[in-house]
Amino acid sequence: MFDIKNRLKIVLFMSACLILQAGTARADLSQDVQGLVTQAQELDVQLKNITLNPNLLCGSMIAANLSAHNLVNSITQVNDTIAAPIQIDSVTLAAIDTLSSTIPSLASENLRLSLDLKQLVTVTKAITLKDGIVAMLQLSDDIGSMADRIGEMSDKILVMSDNIGLMADRIIVTQQLQSQNILLVQQGLLQSQTNALSLVSVVETSTNDLSLAKLKADGDLLIAQLSAIILNPLTMKTQLKTAASNVRSYLDEVKSAQATILDQSVHSTSYISTASLINQQNITITLSSIATVINGYTIAINSLKTVTSRQSLSDSLKSMLQMSADIGLMANRILEMGDVILAMSDNIGMVANQSLVAQQIQSANIATTQASVLATQAFAVTLIKNLAL
């Protein structure tokens, strides 16, 4: 009897510890996100206080770049610490909403500064102006990265949360706000880059035409594989698990290409070609098509839900959420590749018009992709809630 009592005490103690750890993890995430909100708001104030003039062009921009880069690193750090299972709550989601809503303001300030920079072109030394342009493009890139990482954080929480059903309505609102804010950020950053491009003729980069062309070809192959899947209630779980694996493999390829471009941009320069810009456009078209195919799965799942087992349906929806998160991550990495190529190009003046066209097409295609991803997530979350999966 004594031994049984001791064992019960140990079990109760361990259970209490696990509950306490889960509560602490939730509190830590909420506190971490709130810390990011504070850091983002401080950067927003810092940007609002910058007034560019020919004598104080680089110092204030470099300081802003440092703050922005630190914020990107902080968001990435928090993102990397998120692990399943997560019990998400309204406080954390509200903090993520606030953080996401601050990024369009940063993009707006970046746009204002790019307009101020254009006004200084005739009264600023060329080398100072060039440094200012590079700083402006770097700030644009960092703000874009912030939006991307926040979107990834939201997707990661969605995939890992084990109380989606309870928080379904609130989660959908957060995802919708994310989508709207990212579109606002993209519009602001695109205009900032347009303003910078109108002033420059030389920046440095590495192009990877073969790598980009391979991404396009492999993306088309993935579309064919995904389009060939005809879901049925008996094999849906396995089919979507395979589809999710194929999407993840393509994501890994995109990540590898981005890492290569980032590494080469540090060590070398090259001549950007029209083919490179066209490949960038085509990759975003491919990505949009992948998202559309995945979104089409929702129609099939919806028609088969009444004749599919609960376990199979639950596993299938998890695969759908994972694929939508991975596609969102692909979109972020592909945009970042384009930004690096743009920022580091050594003949940007010669291909400025084509660069702008490429940026505009990419922005439109990514917006379409995000809309498809959001629709897929909303469907999956709502179904999980309604069927209590």
The 8 nearest C-alpha neighbors of each residue, nearest first, counted from 0:
[[1, 3, 2, 4, 5, 6, 7, 8],
 [0, 2, 4, 3, 5, 6, 7, 8],
 [1, 3, 5, 0, 4, 6, 7, 8],
 [4, 2, 6, 0, 5, 1, 7, 8],
 [5, 3, 7, 1, 6, 2, 8, 0],
 [6, 4, 8, 2, 7, 3, 9, 1],
 [5, 7, 9, 3, 8, 4, 10, 2],
 [8, 6, 4, 10, 5, 9, 11, 3],
 [7, 9, 5, 11, 6, 10, 12, 4],
 [10, 8, 12, 6, 7, 11, 13, 5],
 [9, 11, 7, 13, 12, 8, 14, 6],
 [12, 10, 14, 8, 9, 13, 7, 15],
 [11, 13, 9, 15, 10, 14, 8, 16],
 [14, 12, 16, 10, 15, 11, 9, 17],
 [15, 13, 11, 17, 16, 12, 10, 18],
 [14, 16, 12, 18, 13, 17, 19, 11],
 [17, 15, 19, 13, 14, 18, 20, 12],
 [16, 18, 20, 14, 19, 15, 21, 13],
 [19, 17, 15, 21, 20, 16, 22, 14],
 [18, 20, 16, 22, 17, 21, 15, 23],
 [21, 19, 23, 17, 22, 18, 16, 24],
 [20, 22, 24, 18, 23, 19, 17, 25],
 [23, 21, 19, 25, 20, 24, 26, 18],
 [22, 24, 20, 26, 21, 25, 27, 19],
 [25, 23, 27, 21, 26, 22, 20, 28],
 [26, 24, 22, 28, 27, 23, 29, 21],
 [25, 27, 23, 29, 24, 28, 30, 22],
 [26, 28, 24, 30, 25, 29, 31, 23],
 [29, 27, 31, 25, 30, 26, 32, 24],
 [28, 30, 91, 26, 32, 27, 31, 33],
 [31, 29, 33, 27, 28, 32, 26, 34],
 [32, 30, 28, 34, 33, 29, 27, 35],
 [31, 33, 35, 29, 34, 30, 28, 94],
 [34, 32, 36, 30, 35, 31, 94, 29],
 [33, 35, 31, 37, 32, 36, 30, 38],
 [36, 34, 32, 38, 33, 37, 39, 31],
 [37, 35, 33, 98, 39, 34, 38, 40],
 [36, 38, 34, 40, 35, 39, 41, 33],
 [37, 39, 35, 41, 36, 40, 34, 42],
 [40, 38, 42, 36, 41, 37, 35, 43],
 [39, 41, 43, 37, 42, 38, 36, 44],
 [40, 42, 38, 44, 43, 39, 45, 37],
 [43, 41, 45, 39, 40, 44, 46, 38],
 [42, 44, 40, 46, 41, 45, 105, 39],
 [43, 45, 47, 41, 42, 46, 48, 40],
 [46, 44, 42, 48, 43, 47, 41, 49],
 [47, 45, 43, 49, 48, 44, 42, 108],
 [48, 46, 44, 45, 49, 43, 108, 50],
 [47, 49, 45, 46, 44, 50, 43, 59],
 [50, 48, 46, 47, 51, 59, 45, 60],
 [49, 51, 48, 52, 112, 47, 115, 55],
 [50, 52, 56, 55, 49, 115, 53, 116],
 [51, 53, 55, 54, 56, 50, 119, 116],
 [54, 52, 123, 56, 55, 122, 119, 51],
 [53, 55, 52, 56, 123, 51, 57, 127],
 [56, 54, 52, 53, 57, 58, 51, 59],
 [55, 57, 51, 52, 53, 54, 58, 131],
 [56, 58, 60, 131, 59, 61, 55, 130],
 [59, 57, 61, 60, 56, 55, 62, 63],
 [58, 60, 62, 61, 57, 63, 56, 49],
 [61, 59, 63, 57, 62, 58, 64, 134],
 [60, 62, 64, 58, 63, 59, 57, 65],
 [63, 61, 65, 59, 64, 60, 58, 66],
 [64, 62, 60, 66, 61, 65, 67, 59],
 [65, 63, 61, 67, 62, 66, 138, 68],
 [64, 66, 68, 62, 63, 67, 69, 61],
 [67, 65, 69, 63, 64, 68, 70, 62],
 [68, 66, 64, 70, 69, 65, 63, 141],
 [67, 69, 71, 65, 70, 66, 64, 141],
 [68, 70, 72, 66, 67, 71, 65, 73],
 [71, 69, 73, 67, 72, 68, 74, 66],
 [70, 72, 68, 74, 145, 69, 73, 75],
 [71, 73, 75, 69, 70, 74, 76, 68],
 [74, 72, 70, 76, 75, 71, 69, 77],
 [73, 75, 71, 77, 76, 72, 78, 70],
 [74, 76, 78, 72, 73, 77, 79, 71],
 [77, 75, 73, 79, 78, 74, 72, 80],
 [78, 76, 74, 80, 79, 75, 73, 31],
 [77, 79, 75, 76, 80, 81, 152, 74],
 [78, 80, 76, 77, 81, 75, 82, 74],
 [81, 79, 77, 78, 82, 76, 28, 75],
 [82, 80, 78, 79, 77, 83, 156, 155],
 [81, 83, 80, 84, 159, 85, 79, 156],
 [84, 82, 159, 85, 160, 81, 161, 156],
 [83, 85, 159, 160, 161, 82, 86, 21],
 [86, 84, 160, 83, 87, 159, 161, 82],
 [85, 87, 160, 162, 161, 88, 25, 84],
 [86, 88, 85, 160, 91, 162, 25, 89],
 [89, 87, 90, 91, 92, 86, 166, 25],
 [88, 90, 92, 91, 93, 87, 169, 166],
 [91, 89, 93, 92, 88, 94, 29, 87],
 [90, 92, 29, 94, 93, 89, 88, 95],
 [91, 93, 95, 89, 94, 90, 96, 88],
 [92, 94, 96, 90, 91, 95, 89, 97],
 [93, 95, 97, 91, 96, 92, 33, 98],
 [96, 94, 98, 92, 97, 93, 99, 91],
 [97, 95, 93, 99, 94, 98, 100, 173],
 [98, 96, 94, 100, 95, 99, 93, 101],
 [99, 97, 36, 95, 101, 100, 96, 94],
 [98, 100, 96, 101, 97, 102, 95, 177],
 [99, 101, 97, 98, 102, 96, 103, 180],
 [100, 102, 98, 104, 99, 103, 97, 105],
 [101, 103, 105, 104, 100, 99, 106, 146],
 [104, 102, 184, 106, 105, 101, 183, 107],
 [103, 105, 107, 102, 101, 106, 108, 43],
 [106, 104, 102, 108, 107, 103, 43, 109],
 [107, 105, 103, 109, 104, 187, 108, 184],
 [106, 108, 104, 110, 105, 109, 187, 103],
 [109, 107, 111, 105, 110, 106, 112, 46],
 [108, 110, 106, 112, 107, 111, 105, 113],
 [111, 109, 191, 107, 113, 108, 112, 187],
 [112, 110, 108, 114, 109, 113, 115, 107],
 [111, 113, 115, 109, 114, 110, 116, 108],
 [114, 112, 116, 110, 115, 111, 191, 194],
 [113, 115, 117, 111, 116, 112, 110, 118],
 [116, 114, 112, 118, 113, 117, 111, 51],
 [115, 117, 113, 119, 114, 118, 112, 120],
 [118, 116, 114, 119, 115, 120, 113, 194],
 [117, 119, 115, 116, 120, 114, 121, 122],
 [120, 118, 116, 117, 122, 121, 123, 53],
 [119, 121, 117, 123, 122, 118, 116, 128],
 [122, 120, 119, 123, 118, 124, 117, 125],
 [123, 121, 119, 120, 53, 124, 118, 52],
 [124, 122, 53, 120, 121, 119, 128, 125],
 [123, 125, 127, 126, 128, 122, 53, 120],
 [126, 124, 128, 127, 129, 123, 120, 130],
 [127, 125, 129, 128, 124, 130, 123, 131],
 [128, 126, 130, 124, 129, 125, 131, 123],
 [127, 129, 131, 125, 126, 130, 124, 123],
 [128, 130, 126, 132, 131, 127, 125, 133],
 [131, 129, 133, 127, 128, 132, 134, 126],
 [130, 132, 128, 134, 129, 133, 57, 135],
 [131, 133, 135, 129, 134, 130, 195, 128],
 [132, 134, 130, 136, 135, 131, 137, 129],
 [135, 133, 137, 131, 132, 136, 138, 130],
 [136, 134, 132, 138, 133, 137, 131, 139],
 [135, 137, 139, 133, 138, 134, 132, 140],
 [138, 136, 140, 134, 139, 135, 133, 141],
 [137, 139, 141, 135, 140, 136, 64, 134],
 [140, 138, 136, 142, 137, 141, 188, 143],
 [139, 141, 137, 143, 138, 142, 144, 136],
 [142, 140, 144, 138, 143, 139, 67, 68],
 [143, 141, 145, 139, 144, 140, 138, 146],
 [142, 144, 140, 146, 141, 145, 139, 147],
 [143, 145, 141, 147, 142, 146, 148, 140],
 [146, 144, 142, 148, 147, 143, 71, 149],
 [145, 147, 143, 149, 144, 148, 181, 150],
 [148, 146, 144, 150, 145, 149, 331, 151],
 [147, 149, 151, 145, 150, 146, 144, 152],
 [150, 148, 152, 146, 151, 147, 145, 153],
 [149, 151, 147, 153, 148, 152, 146, 154],
 [152, 150, 148, 154, 149, 153, 155, 147],
 [153, 151, 149, 155, 150, 154, 78, 148],
 [152, 154, 150, 156, 151, 155, 157, 149],
 [155, 153, 157, 151, 324, 152, 156, 158],
 [154, 156, 152, 158, 157, 153, 151, 159],
 [157, 155, 159, 153, 154, 158, 160, 152],
 [156, 158, 154, 155, 160, 159, 153, 163],
 [157, 159, 155, 156, 160, 320, 154, 321],
 [160, 158, 83, 156, 157, 84, 85, 155],
 [161, 159, 85, 157, 162, 156, 86, 158],
 [160, 162, 163, 85, 86, 84, 159, 87],
 [163, 161, 164, 165, 160, 86, 166, 87],
 [164, 162, 166, 167, 165, 161, 160, 380],
 [163, 165, 384, 167, 162, 166, 383, 387],
 [164, 166, 163, 162, 167, 384, 168, 169],
 [165, 167, 163, 169, 164, 168, 170, 162],
 [166, 168, 164, 170, 163, 169, 165, 380],
 [169, 167, 171, 170, 166, 172, 381, 165],
 [168, 170, 172, 166, 171, 167, 173, 89],
 [169, 171, 173, 167, 172, 168, 166, 174],
 [172, 170, 174, 168, 173, 169, 377, 175],
 [173, 171, 175, 169, 170, 174, 176, 168],
 [172, 174, 170, 176, 171, 175, 96, 177],
 [173, 175, 177, 171, 176, 172, 170, 178],
 [176, 174, 172, 178, 177, 173, 171, 179],
 [177, 175, 173, 179, 178, 174, 180, 172],
 [178, 176, 174, 180, 175, 179, 181, 173],
 [177, 179, 175, 181, 176, 180, 174, 182],
 [180, 178, 176, 182, 177, 181, 175, 183],
 [179, 181, 183, 177, 182, 178, 176, 103],
 [180, 182, 184, 178, 183, 179, 177, 185],
 [181, 183, 185, 179, 180, 184, 186, 178],
 [184, 182, 180, 186, 181, 185, 103, 187],
 [183, 185, 103, 181, 187, 182, 186, 106],
 [186, 184, 182, 188, 187, 183, 189, 181],
 [185, 187, 183, 189, 184, 188, 182, 190],
 [188, 186, 184, 190, 106, 185, 189, 107],
 [187, 189, 191, 185, 190, 186, 139, 106],
 [190, 188, 192, 186, 191, 187, 185, 193],
 [189, 191, 193, 187, 188, 192, 194, 186],
 [192, 190, 110, 188, 194, 193, 189, 113],
 [191, 193, 195, 189, 194, 190, 196, 188],
 [194, 192, 190, 196, 191, 195, 189, 197],
 [193, 195, 191, 197, 192, 196, 113, 190],
 [194, 196, 192, 197, 193, 198, 132, 191],
 [197, 195, 193, 198, 199, 194, 192, 351],
 [196, 198, 194, 195, 199, 193, 351, 348],
 [199, 197, 196, 195, 194, 200, 117, 120],
 [200, 198, 196, 201, 348, 197, 195, 347],
 [199, 348, 201, 347, 346, 202, 349, 198],
 [202, 200, 345, 346, 347, 199, 348, 203],
 [201, 203, 345, 344, 343, 347, 342, 346],
 [343, 204, 202, 345, 344, 268, 201, 269],
 [343, 205, 203, 344, 268, 264, 269, 340],
 [206, 204, 269, 268, 264, 263, 340, 267],
 [207, 205, 271, 208, 340, 269, 204, 275],
 [206, 208, 210, 209, 211, 205, 275, 260],
 [207, 209, 275, 211, 210, 212, 206, 274],
 [210, 208, 212, 211, 207, 213, 214, 275],
 [209, 211, 213, 207, 212, 208, 214, 256],
 [212, 210, 214, 208, 213, 209, 278, 207],
 [211, 213, 209, 215, 214, 210, 208, 278],
 [214, 212, 216, 210, 215, 211, 217, 209],
 [215, 213, 211, 217, 212, 216, 218, 210],
 [214, 216, 218, 212, 282, 213, 217, 219],
 [217, 215, 213, 219, 218, 214, 212, 220],
 [218, 216, 220, 214, 219, 215, 213, 221],
 [217, 219, 221, 215, 220, 216, 214, 285],
 [218, 220, 222, 216, 221, 217, 215, 223],
 [221, 219, 217, 223, 218, 222, 224, 216],
 [220, 222, 218, 224, 223, 219, 225, 217],
 [223, 221, 219, 225, 220, 224, 289, 226],
 [222, 224, 220, 226, 221, 225, 227, 219],
 [225, 223, 221, 227, 222, 226, 220, 228],
 [224, 226, 222, 227, 223, 228, 221, 242],
 [225, 227, 223, 228, 224, 222, 292, 229],
 [228, 226, 224, 225, 223, 229, 222, 230],
 [229, 227, 226, 225, 230, 224, 238, 242],
 [230, 228, 227, 231, 226, 299, 238, 235],
 [229, 231, 235, 228, 299, 232, 238, 234],
 [230, 232, 235, 233, 234, 229, 303, 307],
 [233, 231, 307, 235, 234, 303, 306, 230],
 [234, 232, 231, 235, 307, 236, 311, 308],
 [233, 235, 237, 236, 232, 231, 238, 230],
 [236, 234, 238, 232, 231, 230, 237, 233],
 [235, 237, 315, 311, 239, 238, 234, 314],
 [238, 236, 240, 234, 235, 239, 241, 315],
 [239, 237, 235, 241, 240, 236, 234, 242],
 [238, 240, 242, 241, 236, 237, 243, 318],
 [239, 241, 237, 243, 242, 238, 318, 236],
 [242, 240, 244, 238, 239, 243, 237, 245],
 [241, 243, 239, 245, 244, 240, 246, 238],
 [242, 244, 246, 240, 322, 241, 245, 318],
 [243, 245, 241, 247, 242, 246, 248, 240],
 [246, 244, 248, 242, 247, 243, 241, 249],
 [245, 247, 243, 249, 248, 244, 250, 242],
 [246, 248, 250, 244, 249, 245, 243, 251],
 [249, 247, 245, 251, 250, 246, 244, 252],
 [248, 250, 252, 246, 251, 247, 253, 245],
 [249, 251, 247, 253, 252, 248, 329, 254],
 [252, 250, 254, 248, 249, 253, 255, 247],
 [251, 253, 249, 255, 250, 254, 256, 248],
 [252, 254, 250, 256, 251, 255, 257, 249],
 [255, 253, 251, 257, 252, 256, 258, 250],
 [256, 254, 252, 258, 257, 253, 251, 259],
 [257, 255, 259, 253, 258, 254, 252, 260],
 [256, 258, 254, 260, 259, 255, 336, 261],
 [259, 257, 261, 255, 256, 260, 262, 254],
 [260, 258, 262, 256, 257, 261, 263, 255],
 [261, 259, 263, 257, 262, 258, 264, 256],
 [260, 262, 258, 264, 259, 263, 257, 265],
 [261, 263, 259, 260, 264, 265, 258, 266],
 [264, 262, 260, 266, 265, 261, 267, 205],
 [263, 265, 261, 205, 204, 262, 266, 267],
 [266, 264, 263, 262, 267, 261, 268, 204],
 [265, 267, 263, 264, 262, 268, 205, 261],
 [268, 266, 263, 264, 265, 205, 269, 204],
 [269, 267, 204, 205, 203, 264, 345, 270],
 [270, 268, 205, 204, 345, 271, 206, 344],
 [269, 271, 345, 346, 272, 344, 206, 268],
 [270, 272, 344, 206, 269, 346, 275, 273],
 [273, 271, 275, 274, 270, 276, 206, 350],
 [272, 274, 276, 275, 277, 271, 353, 350],
 [275, 273, 277, 272, 276, 278, 208, 271],
 [276, 274, 278, 208, 272, 273, 277, 279],
 [277, 275, 279, 273, 278, 274, 357, 280],
 [276, 278, 274, 280, 279, 275, 273, 281],
 [279, 277, 281, 275, 280, 276, 211, 274],
 [280, 278, 276, 282, 277, 281, 275, 283],
 [281, 279, 277, 278, 283, 282, 361, 357],
 [282, 280, 284, 278, 283, 279, 277, 285],
 [281, 283, 285, 215, 279, 284, 280, 278],
 [282, 284, 286, 285, 281, 280, 364, 361],
 [285, 283, 281, 287, 282, 286, 364, 288],
 [286, 284, 282, 288, 283, 287, 218, 281],
 [287, 285, 283, 289, 288, 284, 282, 290],
 [286, 288, 368, 284, 290, 285, 289, 364],
 [287, 289, 291, 285, 286, 290, 292, 284],
 [290, 288, 286, 292, 291, 287, 222, 285],
 [289, 291, 293, 287, 288, 292, 368, 371],
 [290, 292, 294, 288, 289, 293, 371, 295],
 [293, 291, 295, 289, 294, 290, 288, 226],
 [294, 292, 290, 296, 295, 291, 289, 297],
 [293, 295, 291, 296, 292, 375, 297, 371],
 [294, 296, 292, 293, 297, 298, 291, 299],
 [295, 297, 299, 293, 294, 298, 300, 292],
 [298, 296, 300, 295, 299, 294, 301, 375],
 [297, 299, 301, 296, 295, 300, 302, 294],
 [298, 300, 296, 302, 297, 301, 303, 230],
 [301, 299, 297, 303, 302, 298, 304, 296],
 [300, 302, 298, 304, 299, 303, 297, 305],
 [301, 303, 299, 300, 304, 298, 305, 297],
 [304, 302, 300, 301, 306, 305, 307, 299],
 [305, 303, 307, 301, 306, 300, 302, 312],
 [304, 306, 303, 307, 302, 308, 301, 232],
 [307, 305, 304, 303, 232, 308, 302, 233],
 [308, 306, 232, 304, 305, 303, 312, 309],
 [309, 307, 311, 310, 312, 306, 232, 304],
 [308, 310, 312, 311, 313, 307, 388, 386],
 [311, 309, 313, 312, 308, 314, 388, 307],
 [312, 310, 314, 236, 308, 313, 309, 315],
 [311, 313, 315, 309, 310, 314, 308, 316],
 [312, 314, 310, 316, 315, 311, 388, 309],
 [315, 313, 317, 311, 316, 312, 236, 310],
 [316, 314, 236, 312, 318, 317, 313, 311],
 [315, 317, 319, 313, 318, 314, 379, 312],
 [316, 318, 314, 320, 319, 315, 321, 313],
 [317, 319, 321, 315, 316, 320, 240, 243],
 [320, 318, 316, 322, 317, 321, 323, 315],
 [321, 319, 317, 323, 322, 318, 376, 158],
 [320, 322, 318, 324, 319, 323, 317, 325],
 [323, 321, 325, 319, 243, 324, 320, 326],
 [322, 324, 326, 320, 372, 325, 321, 319],
 [325, 323, 327, 321, 322, 154, 326, 320],
 [326, 324, 328, 322, 327, 323, 321, 329],
 [327, 325, 329, 323, 328, 324, 322, 330],
 [326, 328, 324, 330, 325, 329, 323, 331],
 [327, 329, 325, 331, 326, 330, 324, 332],
 [330, 328, 326, 332, 331, 327, 250, 333],
 [331, 329, 327, 333, 328, 332, 334, 326],
 [330, 332, 328, 334, 329, 333, 147, 335],
 [331, 333, 335, 329, 334, 330, 336, 328],
 [334, 332, 336, 330, 335, 331, 329, 337],
 [335, 333, 337, 331, 336, 332, 330, 338],
 [334, 336, 338, 332, 337, 333, 339, 331],
 [337, 335, 333, 339, 334, 338, 257, 340],
 [336, 338, 334, 340, 335, 339, 341, 333],
 [337, 339, 335, 341, 336, 340, 342, 334],
 [340, 338, 342, 336, 341, 337, 343, 335],
 [341, 339, 337, 343, 338, 204, 342, 344],
 [342, 340, 338, 339, 344, 343, 337, 204],
 [341, 343, 339, 340, 344, 338, 136, 202],
 [204, 203, 342, 344, 202, 340, 341, 339],
 [343, 345, 204, 203, 202, 347, 341, 346],
 [346, 344, 203, 202, 201, 270, 347, 204],
 [347, 345, 201, 348, 349, 344, 270, 200],
 [346, 348, 350, 200, 351, 349, 344, 345],
 [200, 349, 347, 351, 346, 350, 199, 201],
 [350, 348, 347, 346, 351, 200, 352, 353],
 [349, 351, 353, 347, 348, 352, 354, 346],
 [350, 352, 354, 348, 347, 353, 349, 355],
 [351, 353, 355, 354, 350, 356, 349, 348],
 [354, 352, 356, 350, 355, 351, 357, 273],
 [355, 353, 351, 357, 352, 356, 350, 358],
 [356, 354, 358, 352, 357, 353, 359, 351],
 [355, 357, 353, 359, 354, 358, 360, 352],
 [358, 356, 354, 360, 355, 359, 280, 276],
 [359, 357, 355, 361, 356, 360, 362, 354],
 [358, 360, 362, 356, 361, 357, 355, 363],
 [361, 359, 363, 357, 362, 358, 356, 364],
 [362, 360, 364, 358, 363, 359, 280, 283],
 [361, 363, 359, 365, 360, 364, 358, 366],
 [364, 362, 366, 360, 361, 365, 359, 367],
 [365, 363, 367, 361, 366, 362, 283, 284],
 [364, 366, 368, 362, 367, 363, 361, 369],
 [365, 367, 363, 369, 364, 368, 362, 370],
 [368, 366, 364, 370, 365, 369, 287, 363],
 [369, 367, 287, 365, 371, 366, 370, 290],
 [368, 370, 372, 366, 371, 367, 373, 365],
 [369, 371, 373, 367, 368, 372, 374, 366],
 [372, 370, 374, 368, 369, 373, 290, 294],
 [371, 373, 369, 375, 323, 374, 370, 368],
 [372, 374, 376, 370, 375, 371, 369, 377],
 [373, 375, 371, 377, 372, 376, 378, 370],
 [376, 374, 372, 378, 294, 373, 377, 379],
 [375, 377, 373, 379, 378, 374, 380, 320],
 [376, 378, 374, 380, 375, 379, 381, 171],
 [377, 379, 375, 381, 376, 380, 382, 374],
 [380, 378, 376, 382, 381, 377, 316, 383],
 [379, 381, 383, 377, 382, 378, 167, 376],
 [382, 380, 384, 378, 383, 379, 377, 385],
 [381, 383, 385, 379, 384, 380, 386, 378],
 [384, 382, 388, 380, 381, 386, 387, 385],
 [383, 385, 164, 387, 381, 382, 386, 380],
 [386, 384, 382, 387, 383, 381, 164, 388],
 [385, 387, 388, 383, 384, 382, 309, 381],
 [388, 386, 384, 385, 383, 164, 382, 165],
 [387, 383, 386, 313, 384, 309, 164, 385]]
